[in-house]
Amino acid sequence: MATSEARGYGVSDARPSGWAVGFVVFAAVMMMLAGGFQTIAGIAAIFEDEFFVVGPNYVYDLDVTAWGWIHLIAGIIVALAGLALFQGAVWARTVAVILACVSILASFLWMPFYPVWSIAVIVFDVFVIWAVTAHGRDVTNLNG
């Protein structure tokens, strides 16, 4: 018998799919890794700004040290939000989506310094947004 509760409109006793939980756990781990890597890139930019090479024809003229600080702070916040996703809290899912969006924007602006890495981070962030919005409730049901 299908009730509105079984379709996700209310509280359900149904066990979440292992795949769905796996997607969210993978997204949380990817957020922690991406945050860690952004933190490392930020530290590198702060201490050795000549490490990053900028092409002469890029539209944005950005200071490498300033972007290093932005990546350091954003990386720490993204990694902490990834840790919070393991709790399955709605606020953690919301913060994860917002931070993934900010990370996409920051990676786009970081593209002249490391284009391949920036594209990889953008892809991971899109996956995080998809996994958290599509399957985040399943982790909440598992923990609750």
KOLKEBA-459292 format. One record per residue: residue in three letters; x negated, y, z of N, C-alpha, C in turn. Coordinates in steps of 0.2 Angstrom, whole numbers, m for minus. Example, Ala and Ser with C-alpha at 12.3 -4.5 7.8 and 13.67 -1.06 7.14 Angstrom:
aa/n.xx/n.yy/n.zz/ca.xx/ca.yy/ca.zz/c.xx/c.yy/c.zz
ALA/m66/m28/39/m62/m22/39/m66/m16/39
SER/m64/m11/35/m68/m5/36/m64/0/39
END
This chain:
aa/n.xx/n.yy/n.zz/ca.xx/ca.yy/ca.zz/c.xx/c.yy/c.zz
MET/m4/m6/0/0/0/0/m4/6/0
ALA/m4/10/m5/m8/16/m6/m4/22/m2
THR/m8/25/3/m5/31/6/m9/37/5
SER/m7/42/7/m11/48/6/m17/48/10
GLU/m17/45/15/m23/44/19/m28/40/16
ALA/m26/35/12/m31/31/9/m34/34/3
ARG/m31/39/0/m34/43/m6/m38/49/m4
GLY/m40/50/3/m44/55/5/m41/61/7
TYR/m34/61/8/m30/67/10/m30/68/17
GLY/m31/63/21/m31/63/28/m36/58/31
VAL/m36/56/37/m40/52/40/m39/45/37
SER/m45/42/35/m44/35/33/m49/30/37
ASP/m46/24/37/m51/19/41/m55/15/36
ALA/m54/17/29/m58/13/24/m65/15/25
ARG/m69/9/24/m77/10/24/m79/13/18
PRO/m84/18/19/m86/21/13/m90/16/9
SER/m91/18/2/m95/14/m2/m102/14/m1
GLY/m106/9/m1/m113/9/0/m116/14/m5
TRP/m114/14/m11/m117/18/m16/m116/25/m15
ALA/m110/27/m12/m108/34/m11/m113/36/m5
VAL/m114/32/0/m118/34/6/m125/35/3
GLY/m127/30/m1/m134/30/m4/m135/36/m8
PHE/m130/39/m12/m131/45/m15/m133/51/m11
VAL/m129/51/m5/m130/57/m1/m136/56/3
VAL/m138/50/5/m145/49/8/m150/51/4
PHE/m150/49/m3/m155/51/m8/m155/58/m8
ALA/m149/61/m9/m149/69/m9/m153/72/m3
ALA/m151/69/3/m154/72/9/m162/71/9
VAL/m164/65/7/m171/64/6/m175/69/1
MET/m171/69/m5/m174/74/m10/m174/81/m8
MET/m169/83/m4/m170/90/m1/m176/91/4
MET/m177/86/8/m183/86/12/m189/86/8
LEU/m189/82/3/m195/82/m1/m196/88/m5
ALA/m191/91/m8/m191/97/m12/m193/103/m7
GLY/m190/103/m1/m192/108/4/m199/108/6
GLY/m202/102/7/m209/101/9/m213/103/3
PHE/m212/101/m3/m216/103/m9/m216/111/m10
GLN/m210/114/m9/m209/121/m10/m213/124/m4
THR/m213/122/2/m217/124/7/m225/124/6
ILE/m227/118/3/m234/118/1/m236/123/m5
ALA/m231/123/m10/m233/128/m15/m233/135/m12
GLY/m228/137/m7/m228/143/m4/m235/145/m1
ILE/m237/140/3/m244/141/7/m249/142/2
ALA/m249/138/m4/m255/139/m9/m255/146/m12
ALA/m249/148/m13/m248/155/m16/m250/160/m11
ILE/m249/159/m5/m251/164/0/m258/165/1
PHE/m261/159/2/m268/159/3/m273/160/m3
GLU/m271/157/m9/m275/158/m15/m270/160/m21
ASP/m269/166/m21/m264/168/m27/m267/167/m34
GLU/m273/167/m34/m276/166/m41/m276/158/m43
PHE/m273/154/m39/m272/147/m41/m267/146/m46
PHE/m262/151/m46/m256/150/m51/m258/155/m57
VAL/m257/152/m63/m259/156/m69/m252/158/m72
VAL/m252/164/m74/m246/167/m76/m247/169/m84
GLY/m242/167/m88/m243/169/m95/m242/176/m96
PRO/m244/179/m101/m244/187/m102/m237/189/m104
ASN/m233/185/m107/m227/187/m110/m221/185/m106
TYR/m221/185/m100/m215/183/m96/m211/189/m94
VAL/m205/188/m94/m200/194/m92/m201/197/m85
TYR/m202/192/m81/m202/195/m74/m209/196/m71
ASP/m211/201/m69/m217/203/m66/m217/202/m59
LEU/m219/197/m56/m218/195/m49/m225/194/m45
ASP/m225/197/m39/m231/196/m35/m231/189/m33
VAL/m237/185/m34/m238/178/m32/m237/177/m24
THR/m240/182/m21/m240/181/m13/m233/182/m11
ALA/m230/187/m13/m223/188/m11/m218/182/m12
TRP/m219/179/m18/m216/173/m20/m218/167/m16
GLY/m224/167/m14/m227/162/m9/m223/162/m2
TRP/m222/168/0/m218/169/7/m211/166/6
ILE/m208/168/0/m201/166/m1/m201/159/m2
HIS/m205/155/m5/m205/148/m6/m207/145/1
LEU/m211/148/5/m212/145/11/m206/145/16
ILE/m203/150/16/m197/151/20/m191/147/18
ALA/m190/147/11/m185/143/8/m186/136/9
GLY/m192/134/8/m194/127/8/m193/124/15
ILE/m194/128/20/m193/125/27/m185/125/28
ILE/m181/130/26/m174/129/27/m171/124/23
VAL/m173/122/17/m171/117/13/m172/110/16
ALA/m178/109/19/m180/103/22/m176/102/28
LEU/m175/107/32/m171/106/38/m163/105/36
ALA/m161/108/31/m154/106/29/m154/99/26
GLY/m159/97/23/m159/89/21/m159/85/27
LEU/m162/87/33/m162/83/39/m155/83/42
ALA/m151/89/41/m145/90/44/m139/86/40
LEU/m141/84/34/m136/80/30/m135/73/33
PHE/m140/71/36/m140/64/39/m134/63/44
GLN/m132/69/47/m127/69/52/m120/69/49
GLY/m120/71/42/m113/71/39/m109/77/40
ALA/m111/82/44/m107/87/46/m105/91/39
VAL/m99/94/40/m97/98/34/m101/104/33
TRP/m103/107/39/m108/113/38/m114/112/35
ALA/m117/106/36/m123/104/33/m122/103/25
ARG/m116/100/23/m115/99/16/m114/106/13
THR/m111/111/16/m110/118/14/m117/121/13
VAL/m121/121/18/m127/124/18/m132/121/13
ALA/m131/114/12/m135/111/7/m134/113/0
VAL/m127/114/m1/m125/117/m8/m128/124/m9
ILE/m127/128/m4/m129/135/m5/m137/135/m6
LEU/m140/131/m2/m148/131/m2/m150/128/m9
ALA/m147/123/m11/m149/120/m18/m148/126/m23
CYS/m142/129/m23/m141/135/m28/m146/140/m27
VAL/m148/142/m21/m154/147/m20/m160/144/m23
SER/m161/138/m22/m167/134/m24/m168/134/m31
ILE/m162/133/m35/m162/133/m42/m164/140/m45
LEU/m161/145/m42/m163/152/m44/m171/154/m42
ALA/m173/152/m37/m180/153/m35/m185/149/m40
SER/m183/143/m41/m187/139/m46/m187/142/m53
PHE/m181/144/m55/m181/148/m61/m186/154/m62
LEU/m186/157/m56/m190/163/m56/m198/161/m55
TRP/m199/155/m53/m206/152/m52/m208/149/m58
MET/m204/148/m63/m206/144/m69/m212/147/m73
PRO/m214/153/m73/m220/155/m76/m226/152/m73
PHE/m226/151/m67/m232/148/m63/m233/141/m64
TYR/m227/137/m63/m227/130/m64/m221/128/m67
PRO/m221/128/m74/m214/126/m77/m212/119/m77
VAL/m216/114/m77/m214/107/m76/m211/106/m69
TRP/m215/108/m64/m212/108/m57/m206/111/m56
SER/m205/117/m59/m199/121/m58/m193/117/m61
ILE/m194/114/m67/m189/111/m70/m187/105/m66
ALA/m192/101/m63/m191/95/m59/m186/97/m53
VAL/m188/103/m50/m185/105/m44/m177/107/m46
ILE/m176/110/m51/m170/112/m53/m166/105/m54
VAL/m168/100/m58/m165/94/m59/m163/91/m52
PHE/m168/91/m47/m166/88/m41/m161/92/m37
ASP/m161/98/m38/m156/102/m34/m149/101/m37
VAL/m149/100/m44/m142/99/m47/m140/92/m44
PHE/m144/87/m44/m142/81/m41/m139/81/m34
VAL/m143/85/m30/m141/86/m23/m134/89/m23
ILE/m133/94/m27/m126/98/m27/m121/92/m29
TRP/m122/89/m34/m117/83/m36/m116/78/m31
ALA/m121/76/m28/m121/70/m23/m117/73/m16
VAL/m119/79/m14/m116/81/m8/m108/83/m9
THR/m107/86/m15/m100/88/m16/m95/82/m18
ALA/m98/77/m21/m94/71/m23/m94/66/m18
HIS/m99/65/m14/m99/59/m9/m101/61/m2
GLY/m101/68/0/m103/70/6/m98/67/12
ARG/m91/67/10/m86/65/15/m87/57/17
ASP/m90/53/12/m92/46/14/m97/46/20
VAL/m102/50/20/m106/50/26/m103/52/32
THR/m99/57/31/m95/59/37/m90/54/40
ASN/m87/50/35/m83/44/38/m87/39/41
LEU/m93/38/38/m98/33/41/m100/34/48
ASN/m102/41/49/m104/43/56/m98/44/61
GLY/m92/45/58/m87/47/63/m83/42/65
END
